[in-house]
Amino acid sequence: MLFNTIAVTLLALITIPIVITLCLRSPHLVALPMIAVLFIFSSSNWGQLQVENTIYARGVGVLNFSLLNVLLFVMGFSVLLKKLASPHTARLAPQISPYFIGFSALLIAHIIVGSLSDIPFFDIVGNKGAINVLNMLLFMYFIIMAFQSEKHQKSLMAVIILLAGSRAIFGLVRYFLFEGDSANPYRNFEGLDMKLVFFDIGDNFVACIAAFWAAWWLTAPSVKLSTLNRISLYIFMGVEIASVALSFRRSSLIGLALMFVLLLYRMPSKHRSQFLLLAAVVLLTTAVIFFQQRLQYASKGDGNFISALIYDIAPEKNIESENRFYELLAAARSVGNHWLTGLGTWGTFTGDQEILSYHLGKFDFIHSGFGHLVLKTGLIGLLLFCGILIQFTKHYFKRYKVFSIKERLLADLGFAGLLFWLPTLLIGTPMIEFRSMLLIGLTLALPYIASSAVTNNRRPAQFQKTDHHTGHYAHT
């Protein structure tokens, strides 16, 4: 054990300065491999018969933080160094900076209080607390810093689309030729005869963001596509949507629908009827597959699609014994009078262990990102996190009119990504998932990257004019 500690310390002393130098000189060379890891490797092992450690847990046994989390801390430190070295440069995300400072101060306060209460340090800063919100912000800031130039922004988009396409093909081949995702709680735990493409919500996000990218190009009114390119985009979109539909995650299906609503909102009125027809066909086909393959089991063959979709939260179900909201009710009761500060990042809730058997005896998280923040950090933490999302949304709508077409693509991908994550933030567990929170950080970064492109990459005004009907910039 002592030898391992010495070896790790020496390795860190050698490696960390090299990584910091690379982060300062060529941050995109660090960011792109990190994004590649997030896009390629699932983090969820829930539903597997034989639980295996993922790449996101490597190093935890020795360092208490995973190697990727340590790398992220180093990346965040490099952002701080660069800002200290160049204090007069443009701020990366000015509206969010106060919330970053506020959340950091909140975590420090929890560390102080927890230490005074004899709570182990790594229980205070563990993944089941609120540390992943800080991880999300660090990753967001680093991504913004890494992709300031047009060249690097093109590399970012190329990597995202190439990896998303490869990941979808891998998942569909595994689904049709083999047994699908090994993380399949419906088959392994509930005995349902069904396969999945991807159970991890992060994989569904990757597919949805790629499907949105293809749909965006297909519906952009000022973009002229060749027949071959248009057919290729339709095939690409179909592959991505198929991987989502055959993953049978309700939050993913709702998130995908919200992304298409954004596309409809941004589209000129004369093109909306055609898009509505296409979207209706896609979403209805997805819904039918979804109902036949998963929701029929949930509803036991009774009712319609909507009633099956909300089978575990339907009003007629007793919230004290049958409704999925019982978990939130039990957590709310456990918070008691500590609504302002929560129970601490190390806090747990109590409830009927039979109803909550899916927790496997661990009550340090709940199935709601927003609710989890209230449980752990109270209304203070919730308001800080919601403030980040509100400022992000305000920035998107405020800056949208000055974006050129490629910048609008980046910004739309970012805002559409947030729409995808909203159902998961409401009813899922992203706060305890390192990968999910970093993917949220990536989507929050995209509109700010688009804003930096306006400053750094904008051509002289005399070479552009604005098409006021479409809102896009056109060449003169």
N, C-alpha and C positions, 0 to 999 in steps of 0.2 A: 504494500500500500504506500509506504514511504517512497519507494523507488518510482512508482507511478506518479506521485505528486511532484517529485523533483523533475521527472521527465516532462510532465505537462507544463511545469513552470518554465523550464528552459525552452521548450518549443514555443510557448507564448512569447517569451522575451525576444525570440528570433523572428517569429511570424508576424506579430502585431505591428511592429514598425514598418514592415514591408507592405502589409495590407493598408495601413494608414497612408503611406506614400502613394500607393496605387489609387486609393480612394480620392486623394487630393489631385493627382495628376490626370488620371483617366478614370473617373468614377463610373463611366458606362461599362468598362471592362469588369467591374465588380457587380454592377446592377444587372447586366444581362444574364450572367450565369445564375444569379440568385432568382431572377424571374423564371429562368429555365427550370430550376429545381421546383419552384412553386407550381409550374404548369405541368410538369411530368409526373411528380410523385404525389400520390394520395397521402393524406394524414390520418384518415379514419380507419381504425381497426375494429370498431364496433360492428358486430354482426359476424365476425370470423369465428370459426370453431377453434382454431389455434391462433391465439393472439400473438402477433409479432411486432417488434419495435420498428417504427418507421424511421426514415432519414431525419425527421424532425426531432427525434428523441436521442440521436447519437451524441454521446458525450455526457449525458445527464448523470450517469453513475459516478463520474469522477468530478465533474465541474458543477453539478446541480443545475446549471443552465446548459441547454443543448449547444453544440458547436455552431449551429446556424444562428442561435440567439446571441451567442458571444460575438459572432461575426457582425450581426446587426448592431450590437452595442458599439463595436468599433466603427462601423459605418456612420452611426449617429455622432460619435465623437469627432469623426473627420469633418462632418458638416459644421459642427461647432468651431473646430479649428479654422476652417475656411472662412467662416463669418467673422471670427476674431481677427484673422489676418487681413480681411478686406471688409471692414465695417461699413463702408460707404456704398457697397454694391447693393443691387436691388434685393429686397427681402423676398424669400421664396414663397411664402404664403402668408401675407401680412395679416389678413383677417383672422387667421387661425392661431397665430402666435400667442395671443393672450390665453387662449384655451389650453394650448400646449403647456405654457408656464403654470397655469392653474392646476392642470391635471398632475403635472410633475410635483407641484407643492402638495397636492392631496396625497399622492403616494408616499412622499416623504413623511407627512403627518401620520399616515397609517404605520409606517415603519417605526416611528418614534413611539407611538402609543402601543403598538404590538410588542416592541422590545421591552417597554416598561411593564408590560403584562406577562412577560416571560414566554411570549410566543416565538418559536424558532424562526429565524430570519427567512429561511427559504419557504416556510409556510406563508409568510406575509407576502413575499414577492413571487409566489408560485403561479402557474398557469391557471389555476382555479380561482384566482383573485381577479385583479384588474390590470396586471402588468401588460397584457396583450394590447390594451388601448395605447399604452406608451410605445410598444413595438410597432403598432400600426402607424403612429405619427412619425416615428424615426424613419421607417421605411418610406413613407410618403415624402418627407423632406429630402431624403437621399435620392429618390427617383427624380424629383423635380430638379435637383442640382445636377444629376447625371445626364439629363437629356435637354440641354439648353440649345444645342445647335440643330439645324435642319437635318444634317447628315445623321446625327445620333437619333433624332426622332424617327427618321425613316428606318433605322436599324431596329428601334424599339417595336414599331408596327410590324416589320417583317418577322421578327422573332415571335411576337404574339400570335400572328396568323399561322405561321409555319408550325409552331408547337401545338396550337389548338387543333389544326387539321390533322397532324400526326397522332395526337392524343385521341381524337374522335375515331379515327380509322382503327387504332389499336383496340379501343373499347368495343367497337362494333364487331371486329373480327373475333375477339375473345367471346363476345356474346353469341354470335351465330355459330361459331365452330367449336366452342368449348362451353364451359359452365358459367361464363360471365364473371362478374366481380365476386371474389371470395368473401368480401365483406357484404353479406346479404342476410340481414336479420329476419327478413320476411320468410325466407326459406329455412335458415339455420335455427331460428328461435321460435317462429310461429308455425312452421311446417307447411307453408304455402308453396305450391308448385309453380315457382316463377323465378326467372333469371333477371339480373340487373346489368346494365352497361357500367354505370358508376353509382356507388352509394354516396361517396364523399360529395358534399355540396360544393366544394371547391372545383371539382371536375365539371359539375353542372354549370358553374359560373364560367369556366373557360369555354365551354361549348356555346353558351348563350351569348357571350361577348363576341365570339367569332361569327355566330349566326347574325347578330345585329350588324356587324361590320359588313357582311355580304349584302344584307338587306338595305343598308344605308347606301351603298354604291348603286344598287339596282334601282333605288327610288330617288336618287339625287337628280333634280331636274336639269341642272346645268352640266351634267356629265354625260358625254356620249360614249357608249360602249359598243364594241364590235359584237357581232352575233356570237362568236366563239367565247369572248369574255363574259357575255351575259349568261350563256349556257353554263360556263364553268362556275360562275357565282351562284347560280341556282342549285347546281349539284353540291357545291360546298355548303351552302345554307341547308340543303336537305340532309346532308350527312350530320351536320352539327345539331339540327333540331331532332333528328332521329335518335342521337345519343342522349338527348335530354328526355325525350318521350319514353324511351326504353329504360330510363333510370328510375321512373315512377316516384319522383319526389314532388309532393304537392307544392312546396315552397318554390321549387324550380319552375314548375309550370306557371304559377302565378307571377313569379319574377319575369319570366319570358314574355308573358302577356303585357306586363307593365312596360317592358322595353319597347314592344311593338306600339303601345299607346303613345310613347314619346315620339317614335318615328312618324306616326300619324299626325301628331300635333305639329311637328316641324315641316310637314309636307304642304306644298301649295294646294289649295282647295280643289283645283281641277284634276289633280292626280289621286285624290283621296278615295274615290269610289273604286278605282282599279285596285288600289292597295288594300282597301277593306275586303274586297272579294278574295284576294290572295291570302290575307291574314286570316280571314274566316275559315278558308279551306285548310290552312296549315294548323290553326289552333283547334278546329273541330276534329280533324284527323287525329291530332295529338290527344285530345280529350277522350275520343272513342277508344284509342289504344290504352290510354291510362285507366279508363273505367273497366275495360274488359280484363286487363291483366292484373290490376291491383285493387281498385276500389270495389269491384264486385265481391272480393273477399271481405273487405271492411264492412260493407253493407249487407253481407250475406245474401246478395242477389236481389234485395228489396230496394225500392225507391229509385230516384233518378240520379243524374250525375252530381247535381248540387248537393243533395242530401247525403250522397256517398262521400263527397269531398269533405264535408264537415261532420262526418259520422261520430267523431270523438269529442266534438265541442258543441253538438246540437243542443238547443235550449231544453229539450225534453229530458236530457240526461241529468241525473242527480249530480250536482257539482261536488257533493261530499263523497261520492263513491264511484261514479262512472265517468264523469267529465274530465277531459285532459286539463282543464283549468284548476283542478284540485291542487295540483302542484304549486301553482301561483298563489292559491288561497293559503296553503300551508306555509309557504315562504312569507307571505304578508303577515300572517299571525306570528311567525317567529321574529319578524322585525320589531313587532310591538310598538314601543314609543320611540324607536331609534330611526325614524324615517329620514331625518336630516343627514345623519352620518352613516347609517347602515350598521351592520354587525362586524365590520372590518373585513379586509381582503381575505382574511383567514376564516371568516365566519361560516357557519353551517345552519341549516334550518331543520326542523323536525316535523314529522307527519306520520300518517298511517303507513307503516312499512309494507303492508300487504298491497295496498293500492299503488305505492311507489316502488314496487319490487324491481322495476326496470332500472332503478338507480343502483341496484346491487349493493345497498347498504351505505353508499356514499352520497351525502346530502350537502355537498359543497358547491353545487351548481344547479341551475334551473333552466328549463327550456324556454327561455326568453332572454335575448341579449339585453334589452332595456331593463327587464325585471332583475336580471343578474346584477346589473350595476346598482340598482336600488338596494338589493340584498347586501351587497358588499360595501358600497360607498355612499348609499343613501341618495337623497335628492340632489346633493351637491355633485356627486359624480355623474348622475343622470343628466343634470342641466349642463354640465361642462361638455359631455359627449354630444348632446342634442345641439348645443351651441356650435360645435364643429360642423355638424351636418347642415345647420341653418346657414352658417357663413359660407360653406361650400356651395349651397344652392343659390344664395344671393350672388356670389361671384360668377357662377355659371350664367345666370340670366342677365346680369349686368354687362358682362364682357362679350356675350354671344354676338352682338351686332357688329363688333369690330373684327371678328375672325374671318379669315379667308376660308376657302372650302376645305383644305387639309386641316386647318386649325379647328374648324367646326367638327370635323370627323373625330379628332382627339377629344374635344370637349363633350360631344354627344356620347362617345364611348364611355367617358367617365361618368356622366350623369345617368346614362342607361345602366351602368354597372351598379350605381347606388340604388336605383329602382329595383334591380334584381335582388339586392341584399336586404331590402326592407322587410319582406316576409320572414326571412331567416332571423333578422334582428328582433322581430316580434315573437316568433314561436320556435326559434332554433337555439343552438348553443355556440354561436361564433366567438363569444368572449373568451371561451376556454380553449379555442383552437388557434394555434400559432399560424398555421397556413391561411385559414379563413381571414384572420385579421390583417395579415400582410396583403392578401388579395384585395381587401377593402381599401387598404392604404394605397395600393396601386391605382385603383379606380378613382380615389379622391385626388391623386396627383395629376391625372390626365388633363383636366381643364386648366390647371396652373401651368403645365407644360405648354399648352396651347397659348396661354397668355404670354409666356416667355418668348414663344415663337413670334408673336406680334411685335415685341420689342426688338428681338435679335434678327429676325429673318424677313421682315416686311420689305418688299420691293418699293422703290420710289413711287410716290402717289400718282405721278403722271402716267405710269404704265398700267394703272388699274382704274376701273370704275365699278361701281356697285350696281348690280341688277336688283332694283328695289322690289321687283315682283317675287324673286326667289330668295333674296337676301344673300346670295353668293357673290363673290368677286369674280369678274370676268375680265379677260385680257382685252385691251383695246388694240 
